[in-house]
């Protein structure tokens, strides 16, 4: 009887131990499957995030490409300087309201309000960025009064060279052979787009010099914004840039004697569209992208703007695009792909 009880107890213990082992194996396999699923989801989200950054940069370039169209429509009522001034002050109000809304939301949710590091050096960089951006637009407008659109566009598109030089001197940023080859091909494409206009264009030293100066200011703008993105969010940066640019543009508009504000609903529609689409969406996304890509990459991708603008003008205004324009577009896209893909690979 005692032997039978001991045997039964041993059988029960063995069954219990086997059950525990079975449960542990089942839990391990379940955890293993869940871990694999989570890893798979994480990899997919990482891929989506990696694709989102270039997509947002491209959307920003597309938004900026509407600028020439809005300015062309706005010039029926306002001068280019007045149009740009309205773009800046309207965008300043929007970004200020955005910042105020963020503070209100943080206050209601009892979150700690993020304080921006407004040191003397940061304020100097913010001011430099705003002034550079305003002078970049002023120089473009001035060069167009002294030289042809083709020459002004080609010389202004030298901005990636100055951006690369500044990144090398200031940030010790190096570039591989693939990037340099891609940049050369992209420049060849940019020149090819304007090759017909260049063959008949007339220019002078002042117009060419001012166009090159606009490229230098564009490079300074991108380099300073890249530096600012390590300390400020894109909304704060654009708030400062738009505010400072509006202050710079106001005396220029007043001295010119031109009308400052639109007087019709259509005039207001074009300057508001310019502020919303080009400054808030376009420059806002470019500023955000400078936390993901270097200023050199962004300046190169910025070469897409004349392509997209030309396509919009082709669709909206039926402006003719020649065979050399299309060939230049293709060459520029190939160069951008070679250059940008080398930088993205290095950064990843």
C-alpha positions in Angstrom: 0.0 0.0 0.0 2.8 2.4 1.0 4.7 1.4 -2.2 1.7 2.1 -4.3 1.2 5.6 -2.8 4.8 6.4 -3.4 4.5 5.3 -7.0 1.4 7.4 -7.5 3.1 10.4 -5.9 6.1 10.0 -8.2 3.8 9.8 -11.2 1.9 12.9 -10.1 5.2 14.8 -9.6 6.4 13.7 -13.0 3.2 14.8 -14.7 3.4 18.1 -12.9 7.0 18.7 -13.9 6.2 17.8 -17.5 3.2 20.2 -17.4 5.5 23.0 -16.1 8.0 22.3 -18.8 5.2 22.3 -21.4 4.0 25.7 -20.1 7.5 27.2 -20.1 8.1 26.0 -23.7 4.7 27.4 -24.8 5.5 30.7 -23.1 9.0 30.8 -24.6 7.6 30.1 -28.1 4.9 32.7 -27.6 7.4 35.3 -26.4 9.7 34.4 -29.2 7.0 34.9 -31.8 5.9 38.2 -30.2 9.5 39.4 -30.1 10.0 38.5 -33.8 6.7 40.3 -34.6 7.8 43.4 -32.6 11.2 43.4 -34.3 9.5 43.1 -37.7 7.1 46.0 -36.9 10.1 48.0 -35.7 12.0 47.4 -38.9 9.0 48.4 -41.0 8.5 51.6 -38.9 12.2 52.4 -39.4 11.9 51.9 -43.1 8.8 54.2 -43.1 10.7 56.8 -41.1 13.7 56.6 -43.4 11.4 57.1 -46.4 9.4 59.9 -44.7 12.4 62.3 -44.4 13.2 62.4 -48.1 9.5 62.6 -48.9 9.0 65.6 -46.6 12.1 67.3 -48.2 10.6 66.7 -51.6 7.2 68.1 -50.5 9.0 71.2 -49.3 10.7 71.7 -52.6 7.4 71.3 -54.5 5.8 73.9 -52.2 8.6 76.3 -52.9 8.2 75.8 -56.6 4.9 77.6 -56.5 6.7 80.8 -55.5 7.4 82.0 -59.0 3.8 81.4 -59.9 2.3 83.3 -56.9 4.8 86.1 -57.4 3.9 86.4 -61.1 0.2 86.6 -60.2 0.9 89.0 -57.3 2.9 91.4 -59.6 -0.3 92.4 -61.2 -0.8 94.6 -58.1 2.4 94.7 -56.1 6.2 95.0 -56.7 8.4 91.9 -56.1 9.8 93.5 -52.9 6.4 94.3 -51.5 5.2 90.8 -52.3 8.2 89.3 -50.4 7.6 91.6 -47.5 3.9 90.5 -47.2 5.1 86.9 -47.4 7.4 87.4 -44.4 5.1 89.4 -42.1 2.1 87.0 -42.7 4.3 84.0 -42.0 5.6 85.6 -38.9 2.1 86.0 -37.5 1.3 82.3 -38.3 4.5 81.0 -36.6 3.9 83.2 -33.6 0.4 81.9 -33.2 1.7 78.4 -33.6 4.2 79.0 -30.8 1.5 80.5 -28.6 -0.7 77.5 -29.2 2.1 75.1 -28.2 2.6 77.0 -24.9 -1.2 76.9 -24.2 -1.4 73.2 -24.8 1.7 72.5 -22.6 0.2 74.7 -19.9 -3.2 72.9 -20.0 -1.7 69.4 -20.0 0.6 70.6 -17.1 3.7 69.7 -19.2 6.9 71.5 -18.5 7.2 74.4 -20.9 10.3 74.0 -23.0 12.6 77.0 -22.8 14.7 77.8 -25.8 18.5 78.4 -25.2 18.6 82.1 -26.2 22.3 82.7 -25.6 24.2 85.6 -27.2 25.7 83.2 -29.8 22.4 81.7 -30.7 20.7 85.1 -31.1 23.6 86.1 -33.4 23.1 83.0 -35.5 19.4 83.5 -35.7 19.9 87.1 -36.8 22.5 86.1 -39.4 20.1 83.4 -40.8 17.2 85.9 -41.1 19.3 88.6 -42.7 21.0 86.1 -45.1 17.6 84.8 -46.2 16.2 88.3 -46.9 19.4 89.5 -48.7 19.3 86.3 -50.8 15.8 87.2 -52.1 16.8 90.9 -52.5 19.9 89.9 -54.6 17.8 87.6 -56.8 15.4 90.4 -57.5 18.2 92.9 -58.1 20.1 90.6 -60.5 17.0 90.1 -62.6 17.0 93.8 -63.3 20.6 93.8 -64.4 20.9 90.5 -66.3 18.8 87.8 -68.0 16.7 85.2 -66.1 18.9 82.4 -67.5 22.2 83.9 -66.3 20.7 84.8 -62.9 19.2 81.3 -62.4 22.5 79.5 -63.4 24.7 81.7 -61.1 22.2 81.5 -58.2 22.3 77.7 -58.6 26.0 77.8 -57.6 24.7 77.8 -54.0 25.6 74.1 -53.4 29.3 74.9 -54.1 29.4 77.7 -51.5 27.4 75.5 -49.1 29.9 72.6 -49.5 32.8 75.0 -49.1 31.2 76.4 -45.9 30.5 73.0 -44.5 34.1 71.9 -45.1 35.5 75.1 -43.5 33.1 75.4 -40.6 32.0 71.9 -39.8 35.0 69.9 -41.2 32.5 67.9 -43.4 34.1 65.8 -46.0 32.7 64.5 -49.3 33.4 61.3 -51.2 34.1 60.9 -54.9 30.5 59.8 -55.7 29.1 63.0 -54.2 31.5 65.2 -56.1 30.7 63.4 -59.4 27.0 63.7 -58.7 27.3 67.4 -57.9 29.2 68.1 -61.2 26.5 66.1 -63.2 23.7 68.0 -61.4 25.4 71.4 -62.3 25.7 70.3 -65.9 22.0 69.5 -65.9 21.2 72.9 -64.3 23.2 74.7 -67.0 21.6 72.5 -69.7 18.2 73.6 -68.7 19.1 77.2 -69.5 21.5 76.5 -72.4 19.2 78.0 -75.1 18.6 81.2 -73.1 22.3 81.5 -72.2 23.2 81.5 -75.9 21.3 84.7 -76.5 21.4 86.3 -73.1 23.1 89.6 -72.4 24.6 90.5 -69.0 26.9 92.8 -67.2 29.3 92.5 -64.4 27.0 93.9 -61.8 24.1 91.5 -62.6 26.4 88.5 -62.6 28.1 89.5 -59.4 24.8 90.1 -57.6 23.5 86.7 -58.8 26.6 85.0 -57.3 26.1 87.0 -54.2 22.6 85.6 -53.9 24.1 82.1 -54.0 26.5 83.0 -51.2 23.6 84.3 -49.0 21.6 81.2 -49.8 24.5 79.1 -48.6 24.9 81.2 -45.4 21.2 80.7 -44.7 21.3 76.9 -45.0 24.5 76.6 -43.0 23.2 78.7 -40.1 19.8 76.9 -40.1 21.6 73.6 -40.0 23.5 74.9 -36.9 20.3 76.2 -35.3 18.5 72.8 -35.7 20.7 71.3 -33.0 19.2 73.8 -30.5 15.8 75.0 -31.8 12.7 73.4 -33.4 11.8 74.4 -37.0 8.9 76.6 -35.9 11.0 78.7 -33.6 13.7 79.1 -36.3 11.2 80.1 -39.0 9.5 82.6 -36.6 12.8 84.4 -36.1 13.8 84.2 -39.8 10.5 85.5 -41.0 10.4 88.3 -38.4 14.0 89.5 -39.1 13.4 89.2 -42.9 10.3 91.3 -42.6 12.2 94.0 -40.7 15.0 94.0 -43.4 12.5 94.2 -46.3 10.3 97.0 -44.8 12.7 99.9 -45.4 13.4 98.7 -48.9 9.7 98.7 -49.8 9.3 102.1 -48.1 12.3 103.6 -50.0 11.0 102.3 -53.3 7.7 104.2 -52.9 5.8 101.1 -54.1 2.4 100.1 -52.6 3.0 98.0 -49.5 -0.2 96.0 -49.1 -2.7 94.5 -51.7 -5.9 96.4 -52.2 -8.0 93.6 -53.8 -9.2 90.2 -52.7 -7.2 88.5 -55.4 -4.0 90.4 -54.4 -4.4 89.2 -50.8 -5.1 85.7 -52.0 -1.8 85.5 -53.8 0.4 86.9 -51.0 -1.4 84.7 -48.4 -0.9 81.7 -50.6 2.8 82.7 -51.0 3.1 82.8 -47.2 1.2 79.6 -46.5 2.6 77.4 -49.3 6.1 78.7 -49.9 7.2 80.0 -46.5 5.3 78.0 -43.9 5.1 74.6 -45.8 8.1 74.9 -48.1 10.7 76.6 -45.9 9.2 75.0 -42.8 9.8 71.5 -44.2 13.3 72.4 -45.4 14.2 73.6 -42.0 12.8 70.4 -40.5 14.8 68.4 -43.0 18.1 70.1 -41.9 17.8 67.9 -38.7 17.9 64.8 -41.0 20.1 65.9 -43.9 23.1 68.2 -44.1 22.8 71.7 -45.6 24.8 70.5 -48.6 22.3 67.8 -49.4 19.4 70.2 -49.0 21.0 72.8 -51.2 21.6 70.2 -53.9 18.0 69.0 -53.7 17.0 72.6 -53.9 18.1 72.5 -57.6 14.8 70.7 -58.3 12.9 73.9 -57.7 13.5 75.4 -61.2 12.5 72.0 -62.7 9.2 71.8 -60.8 8.5 75.5 -61.4 9.1 75.0 -65.1 6.7 72.1 -65.2 4.0 74.1 -63.3 4.5 77.0 -65.7 4.2 74.5 -68.6 0.9 73.2 -67.2 -0.6 76.5 -66.0 0.8 79.2 -68.4 1.5 76.9 -71.4 5.1 78.1 -71.4 7.1 76.1 -73.9 9.8 73.6 -72.8 12.4 72.8 -75.4 14.3 69.6 -76.0 17.4 70.9 -74.2 15.2 71.7 -71.2 14.0 68.1 -70.9 17.6 66.8 -71.4 18.8 69.1 -68.7 16.0 67.9 -66.4 17.1 64.3 -66.8 20.8 65.0 -66.3 20.0 67.1 -63.2 17.9 64.3 -61.7 20.7 61.7 -62.4 23.3 63.9 -60.8 21.1 64.6 -57.7 20.4 60.8 -57.3 24.2 60.0 -57.4 25.1 62.8 -55.0 22.3 62.6 -52.5 22.4 58.8 -52.3 26.1 58.9 -51.4 25.4 61.3 -48.5 22.4 59.4 -47.2 24.4 56.2 -47.2 27.2 57.9 -45.3 24.8 59.4 -42.7 23.0 56.0 -42.2 
